[in-house]
Amino acid sequence: MATPWIATLWKTASAFFTEEAAAVDKAAPLSTLRPALQSLPCGDWPSRWSASHAAVASRDFAELRAGLGGLLWLAFDPAEAGCSLWLWREGITRRLTPPGLSVRSRVYEYGGGAFCVAGAGVALVDEADQQVYRLAVDADGGAGPLHALTARPDCRYGDLHFAPAWQAVLAVEESREAEAVVHRLVSLDLADGSRRVLAEGADFYSAPRLSGDGRQLAWIEWARPELPWTATRLCRAAVYADGSLGPREVLAGAAGNESLQQPTFTADERLVCLSDRGGWWQPWGERDGCWQPEGGAQGAPYGGPAAGVCMPVGCAVRTGQGVGDAGAHGAPYGEPAAGTCMSVGCAVRTGVSTDSEGWSEPWPMASADHAPAPWQLGTVSYLPLAGDGLLLSRLQDGWGLLVERDGGGRERRLAPAFSRFRQLAADAAFFYCIAGAPDRLPAVLAIARDSGAVRILAGGEQPLAAAELSCPAPLGFASGAGERAHAFFYPPRNAACGVPAGEKPPLVLFLHGGPTSACYPVFDPRIQFWTQRGFAVADLNYRGSSGFGRAFRLRLAGEWGRIEVEDAVALVGHLGAQGLIDPARAFIRGASAGGYTALCALAFHDVFRGGASLYGVSDPLALRRATHKFEGDYLDWLIGDPERDGERYAARTPLLHAGRIAAPLIFFQGGLDAVVVPQQTEAMVAALRARGVAVAYRHYAEERHGFRQAANLADALEREWQFYRRLLD
């Protein structure tokens, strides 16, 4: 007998088992218009949502900053394979950078913080040479010529931040020197580019921030073998009257047991930062000489509710429960907003109430992460507000919420139709962010601070009609020895087709990269490509994913290649046991670290009919020898020391176990990939072909680690579908 939450999931997913077609919005783009529902084999449904459409819909926004009388952001366009800078002011949007110039940092290889508002213009990093340039912007929003602030070809720059008190740009500098790659914090004078070293000696730096009065400099640093999501230090130095810096002071993280990120100064010059010392990335700050939690409410210890009090959880899956207990992105702490895409109604715990303006009663800070894993520099996932208030991007069991919290602990939820929030900014009238939702492309939002009204400034297109759209259902499932993992389930969805009687749909299991990263319940054009063709999709947040607290995130230590594979196998069994998929027709696919997990699953388990590896790791030791400084110790953390744990490496190296892989595989590889070099993928392909395993291999000469060109994105997706399609026969 199905449990109540399984019954809810079944009701959610039953649209693809019904014999009636949903009404089609005839005005919607790319809707497949047919007079009657067709009963065609799953995996072969016709759709106008082509691989090319999915590739073009991969447009995204990278960074966002308020200033110059408006808002600036970076937009990634796969047609250009680059990021352009845009300015929105008084309802008019202008492109500031010319075609051919891409704004992107490559510090730590993953970049971030590629531009900042600086005086009457912008400082930016040119992707081509990794140097910093000043771009003047006139009163009408027009851009002037670029002026170089740096000319050091052996250096890269990122995490740019303007310090008005110094009229300088603060940055992380990555210098490729004769013996090693060295990182420093530097300032660059806005007028002439003169360079000053602010901090050096640590292995890694991020987030240099100068207080508004120019008297304090704060930053994050960490030392090998730590990673920015395992252990970092928050540091500060006083700035003397002559501009010199005092001794470095470690304010938090000296014990090596917490990850700190995103330091910033409040309007009254207090230093605040996100710390996970309480188990979650939450705001902490300095008060009366003590380092303590921010945003707490009376009547309960920080991080937990008072006795007998229920907390609003928004879109959450409660411990030990599944999809039926999950909330969705509805009205603030209440019922779902009309017309939004959701698989499950918005559940709110008993006792939660809001006033007429959407404010809750005072509550303790939620036990939830308020930031992703800091792979990239320049992330802004929270903002201090006046009166000890906070603007927070919160991750509640994988679902994103945007929350304004006042100094008394009251909260109101903003932009409830969206489910992921990045790069927060604010001015006197608006909150701004990059937001994702299950039913639309990423959008730049302006949210009125008084009313909460949402305005889309860029993006946010809805390329599929509601009848064509598969929405994510969050679920938790058992895995390992009494543990749980998380996923989002997408049923097949096509207004003109239905699953034939007696058939269950095949599954494509998505694995995110990282591996210390996460998947999110937002519109993914690739997922919709699969569900349009009659596949179900499961997007897995295995143990070790970010967004579920420190303990869950660190669960991957020493276990990569084992527990996330165990979670993938358990997910197929879970969905199959509920009758939602055909477990005999499950495929697994992943890119980079996800590709490694896919290869391990195919080598060590007889569960999947086939799979795809997109620039996936097949030889962890080879990756360790060739990888860059930022990830130089990551493999040791994920698997172990190569000398001490050599047997563990051997047991978890797909290349050494190619003889155990019988399922067909398709590989995709970039010719310029410096992370997973082509030779690693080609060795795996050769080993499988030598055994007679059905293998396809596609090499893209001009791609790096992560494909960016629209034509190649479309080609890879189409080829992967055709590969699986033949395996369904």
HELIX and SHEET records of a PDB file:
HELIX    1   1 PRO A    4  ALA A   13  1                                  10    
HELIX    2   2 SER A   14  PHE A   17  5                                   4    
HELIX    3   3 ALA A   51  VAL A   56  1                                   6    
HELIX    4   4 VAL A  323  ASP A  325  5                                   3    
HELIX    5   5 ALA A  386  ASP A  388  5                                   3    
HELIX    6   6 ALA A  466  GLU A  468  5                                   3    
HELIX    7   7 PRO A  525  GLN A  532  1                                   8    
HELIX    8   8 ARG A  550  ARG A  553  1                                   4    
HELIX    9   9 LEU A  554  LEU A  556  5                                   3    
HELIX   10  10 ILE A  563  ALA A  577  1                                  15    
HELIX   11  11 PRO A  583  ARG A  585  5                                   3    
HELIX   12  12 ALA A  593  PHE A  604  1                                  12    
HELIX   13  13 PRO A  620  ALA A  626  1                                   7    
HELIX   14  14 LYS A  629  GLU A  631  5                                   3    
HELIX   15  15 TYR A  634  LEU A  638  1                                   5    
HELIX   16  16 GLY A  646  ALA A  651  1                                   6    
HELIX   17  17 PRO A  654  ARG A  660  5                                   7    
HELIX   18  18 PRO A  678  ALA A  690  1                                  13    
HELIX   19  19 ALA A  710  LEU A  728  1                                  19    
SHEET    1   A 2 GLN A  38  SER A  39  0                                        
SHEET    2   A 2 CYS A 497  GLY A 498  1                                        
SHEET    1   B 4 ASP A  60  GLY A  67  0                                        
SHEET    2   B 4 GLY A  70  ASP A  77 -1                                        
SHEET    3   B 4 GLY A  82  ARG A  89 -1                                        
SHEET    4   B 4 ILE A  92  ARG A  95 -1                                        
SHEET    1   C 4 PHE A 115  ALA A 118  0                                        
SHEET    2   C 4 GLY A 121  VAL A 125 -1                                        
SHEET    3   C 4 VAL A 132  VAL A 137 -1                                        
SHEET    4   C 4 ALA A 143  ALA A 148 -1                                        
SHEET    1   D 4 CYS A 155  ALA A 163  0                                        
SHEET    2   D 4 ALA A 168  ARG A 176 -1                                        
SHEET    3   D 4 VAL A 181  ASP A 189 -1                                        
SHEET    4   D 4 ARG A 195  GLU A 200 -1                                        
SHEET    1   E 4 PHE A 204  LEU A 210  0                                        
SHEET    2   E 4 GLN A 216  TRP A 222 -1                                        
SHEET    3   E 4 ARG A 233  ALA A 238 -1                                        
SHEET    4   E 4 GLU A 249  ALA A 252 -1                                        
SHEET    1   F 4 LEU A 260  PHE A 265  0                                        
SHEET    2   F 4 LEU A 271  SER A 275 -1                                        
SHEET    3   F 4 GLN A 282  ARG A 287 -1                                        
SHEET    4   F 4 CYS A 290  PRO A 293 -1                                        
SHEET    1   G 4 TYR A 382  LEU A 385  0                                        
SHEET    2   G 4 GLY A 389  GLN A 396 -1                                        
SHEET    3   G 4 TRP A 399  ARG A 405 -1                                        
SHEET    4   G 4 GLU A 411  LEU A 414 -1                                        
SHEET    1   H 4 ARG A 420  ALA A 426  0                                        
SHEET    2   H 4 PHE A 430  ALA A 437 -1                                        
SHEET    3   H 4 ARG A 440  ALA A 448 -1                                        
SHEET    4   H 4 VAL A 454  GLY A 459 -1                                        
SHEET    1   I 8 ALA A 473  SER A 479  0                                        
SHEET    2   I 8 GLU A 483  TYR A 490 -1                                        
SHEET    3   I 8 ALA A 536  ASN A 541 -1                                        
SHEET    4   I 8 LEU A 507  LEU A 511  1                                        
SHEET    5   I 8 ALA A 586  ALA A 591  1                                        
SHEET    6   I 8 GLY A 610  LEU A 614  1                                        
SHEET    7   I 8 LEU A 665  GLY A 670  1                                        
SHEET    8   I 8 VAL A 695  TYR A 700  1                                        
END                                                                             
